[in-house]
Amino acid sequence: MSTAASDGTVLALMPRMILGWLGQHGYDAEALARECDLADMGWQDPDERVPRAKVDALWNVAVRVTNDGAFGLRIHDALPPHHAGVLEVVAHSAATVEVGLRHVCRYWGLLNDGVEMRTEARGGRWVLSVRPKNGVPQARPWLDLTAVGMLITGMRSIATPERPLEVVLPYARDAFSPEVEARLGTKVAYGGEVLELRYRPEVAAMPLTTANPALNAVVAAHAEAALSRLLRERSPAEDDAGALIAEVRAAVLARLEAGDTSLPDVADAVGLSARTLQRRLSVAGTSLREVVDEARHDQALEELKRRDVSITEVAFVLGFSETSAFDRAFRRWEGQSPAEWRAAHSVN
């Protein structure tokens, strides 16, 4: 199983927000997206998902270029109202804090299935914890965003505002911590195993002012369907990324000459929707463009070994509209022209 797949995926809303903030504040968002291998994501698709590892990398890059260890707070402040969509509605329409957060724990994967949330009674406290999938630590800005978001946004529907007795952060205190502490407004402990928010036990039963049983039932059914769809789409290809890439590569090779290597064409050939194929390839750490490029490269080397096929014919077989385009691609692959490579490697 690929590392990207094991770490989980994130709704594209988050990297879109990070890159948008960076672009608005004068940073080269396109270059930073390329640095984190996010340049080819389908940003127009609201359901697009991104490997969590790439989003973690983007968080870390954002901290580096802004020199702002509390960068997660900048994104929290920039989040639009109701950005969490169905997850927010199903949580705030619940009867009590505990029921609402149980919804959050169940459906959090719709936003980020690279972590899991839990609630439990422990040590005379009611504890909400956020645990990274497979033990891969989250980027620090994400932890700050989650902690502050759960406190400020997540608890806004309680009639009497309630802060936790303590917040545990799984990183060391540093020069940026005072701002985070001020936002949290409660006791903060550092160096924990996971992010934890510890409340008095009475908080769990507190009613929500936004409770709406009829709405909650409808939205919970919608969230359940969305979660089932996500789990269904993740199986089985993401459990065997190599098999998926091999299947896509075979479909690409069969379509090179005709030039039918667009996302819809290849997706149809492997029996997936275009969106699902794009997401699964991304989780596997690649893209259709990369698979096509690698297939063309390997096929070019095989074809050029034959003396009975001209370079123009090779370019045509590989789906290039012009020989000059093939020449440029081949120089990128091998550092020399097709003719030069053929002279050194051709066989009778």
N, C-alpha and C positions, 0 to 999 in steps of 0.2 A: 504494500500500500504506500502511496506517495506521502511525503511529509505534509504537503499542502492539504491533502484530503484528510489526514489524521488530525490536523489542527483545526479543521472546520472552515466554514465560510461565513461571510458577512454581507448583509444587504448593501448594495452599492451606495446607498444614501450616505454612509459615513465617509468613505474616501472621497465622494463627491463634495461633501461639506468641507473636508480638510483642504482639498485642492482649491475649492472656491474661495475659502478664506485666504489662503496663501496668494492666490492670484489677485484678489482685491487689495491686498496689502503690499503689492509690488514685487512679489517673488515670482520666479519663472515656474509656474505650475506645470506647464507641459514638460519641462526638463525634469522636474522632480517626479512626475508621473512615470516618465521613461526610466528614471533611476530605480524605481520600485517595480518595474515591469507592469505598469498599470495603463500604459498608453493605449492599448488596444481594447480596453473594456467597453462594453456596450452601454455607455452612459445614458442613452435615451430610454433604456428599458427600466421601468421602475422596479421590476422583479429581478434585475441582474444581481448576481452574487459574486463575491470576490474572495479568493483564499485569505483566510485570516492572517497568514504569515505575511502576505503582501501589505495588508493594512497595518499590521504591527510595524513593518519596515517604514511605511509612510509616516506613521506617528513619530518614529525615532528620527527620521529625516527632518520632519517639521520642527522638532525640538532643536536639532542641530543648526538648521539655517536661521531660525528665529532667536536662538540662544535663550529660549524660554522654557524652563523646566516645568512651568505650570501651564503649558500650551493647551492641555485638556480643558482648562477653564475658559480659554478663548472660544473653543468650539462649543462648549456648553452655552455660553452667552450668545452665540450666533445661531443656535438651533431654532428653527421656526416653530410656531405653536403647533402642537399636536403632531410633531414629526414622527412619533412612534406609531401613528395610525391605529390599526385595529388593536394592537397590544395595549395602547393607552386607553382606548375606549373600554375594552373588556375589563381592565383593571379598575378604572374609576367608576364604572357602573355597578360594581359589586357591592354587596351589603356591608361588608366590614373590611378593615385593613388586611386581615389574614386571608380572607377569600380573594381579595384583589391581588395580593402578592402571590397567592397560589396560582392564579392565572398567569401572572408575570413569569413565575418559575416554569410553568408548562410551556408557554408560548414564546419565551425569550429567544428560542432558536430561530424564529422568523426574522429577527434582527441580526442575531449572531449565534450560530450554533457551534462556535468554537469555545464557548463557556457554558456553564450551567449554574443556575441559581437554586438555592435551597433555603427553606425556613425550618427552624427547629427550636424547641425549648431546651435550653442548656444552662446549667449553673445559675438558675434563678433569673435567667434572661431569655428574651425572645430574640433569636439570632437570624439575620438574613445574611447569607454568604454567597460570594461569587467565585466559582472555581473554574480555572482554565481547563479546557479539555486536554487529556493526556499529560497534564502537568506542565505544559508549555507556558511560561509566565506571560502575562499580558504586558504590553507597553505601558509605562507609567502614566502618560496622559489619558489613556483609556480608563485606567483605574480611578484617576481623579474625576474624570467626567462621569463615570458611573456612580461614584460615591456622592458627589454633589448633586447629580441629577436625581438619584433616588431620594435624597433628603429634601431638596427644594421643590422639584417638580413632582416626584413620586408621592410625597406626603401632603400635597396641597389640598386634598379633598377631606382631610380630617377637620372636624369642626374646631377643635383646639389644637393648634400647631404642636407637633411633638418631635423633638430631636432625640436621637439615640443617646444612651448613656455613654457610649464609647464607639469610636470607629477604629478598626484595625486596618492598617495599610501594609501590604506585603513588599515594602521597600524601605530603605534607610532615610532618615530625615536629612534634609539638605537646605540650601539657601532659599529655595523656592517654597519650602513647606509652610512658612508662616501665612502666605496668602491662601493656601489650601485650608489650613486650620481655621482661618478667619471665615472662610465660606462655610465650613462644616459647623462651626459654632458649638463644638463639644469637645470632650476629651479625645485625643488621638494617640494611638499607640502605633509604633513602627516595627517592621521586621516580622510581621505575622506570616503564617503559611499562605493564607488567602485573604482577600478583602472581606471584612465582616462589619456589619452594622448591628450593634447590640442594644436592644430596647428593653424597657420594663415590660414584664409579661402582660400587663393590662392593655398595652397598645394593640395587641392582636385582635381583641374583640371590639375595638372602637368602631362605631358606625361611620360610613362615608356620607358626606352631605350630597354627593352626586349619585347615590345609589339609584338604580333604575332596573328592577328585576326583569321587565319585559325586554328592554334593550340589551341587558347583559346576556340573556338567553340567546338572542339572535346573533349577537356579535361573537359569543363564545362558540356557537356552531360554525360561524364563518372562520374563526381562528382555527378551530379543530380541522376543518376541511383544508385550510391553507397548510397547516402543519403536516397533515397526511400526504398532501401533494408534494411537499418538500421532501419528506422521507421517502416517498415513492420514487421521486426523480433522482435521489442520491443512490439508488440501488438498481442494478448491481454494478454498473460501470465504474463507480468511484471506488469500489472495493478491488478493482483490478484495472488501474489506470493504464497499464501496459497493453492489456487486451483492447481497450478502447482506442488507444493511439494506433495500434496495429490495424484495427478495422477501418479507422478513418484514413490511414495511409493507403490501404488497399483501394478504398473508394476513390481517393485522389489520383492514384496511379492509373486507374481505369478511365479517368476523365480528363487527364492532362491534355491529350491531343485535341479533344473537342473543346477544351477550355471551360468545362462545366465544373469548376472547383469553387464556386461561390458557396457561402455558408448554407443557404437554403437547399442547394443541389446535393451537397455532401451530407447534410443532415437527413434529407429524405432517403439517401442511399443507405444510411446506417439505421434508419428507423427511429429517428429522434426529431423533436422539434428543433428549429434553429437556436432558440434561446437555451434549451437544455444542453445541446451539443456545445455551444459556446461556454456555458458555465462549467460543464464537466471537463472540458479541455483546460479551462483556466485552473480548476481545482487540481488537475493533473500536472500543472506547472507548464503548460504550453498553450498554443493557440492554433487555429486553423491555418493562419498565415505561416506560422513556423513549420507546421507539418507539410504544407504545400512546398515551402522553400526547401526543406530537407529532402522531400521526395524528388523534386526536380534535380537537386544536386546529385543525389545518388544515381538517378536514372541517366543524367547527363554523362557521368563517368562511364557507365556501362555502354551507352550508345557510341561515345567517342572512341572506344577501343576497337570498334568495327571500322574497317577501311571502306566498306561498300555503302556507307551512309555519309552524305555530305553534312557539313556543319549547318547549312541552311535547313536541311531535313531534320537534323537533331533539334534545332530551335523550334521547328514546327511541331514535332512530336511532343515536345515539352510544353506546348501551349503558349509559346512566346509569339507575339504578333510580328515582331521584327527581329532580324539577326542581331542588330545592334543592342537590343534589350537583353538577348541571351548573352552576348559578349560581356556586357556590364555585370550581369548577375554572376557569370562564371569567374570573372576577375575578382569579384567580392568573395567567392567561395575558395578559389585556389590561388589567387594572386598572380595569375597569368591568363593569357587568352586561350580559348578552346583549341585553336590551331597549335599553339605552343605545347599545351598539355598533350594533345593527340600525338604530336611528333615524338614525345618522350614515352608514351604509354601504349601506343597502338600495337595490335597483334595482327598477324596474317590470318 
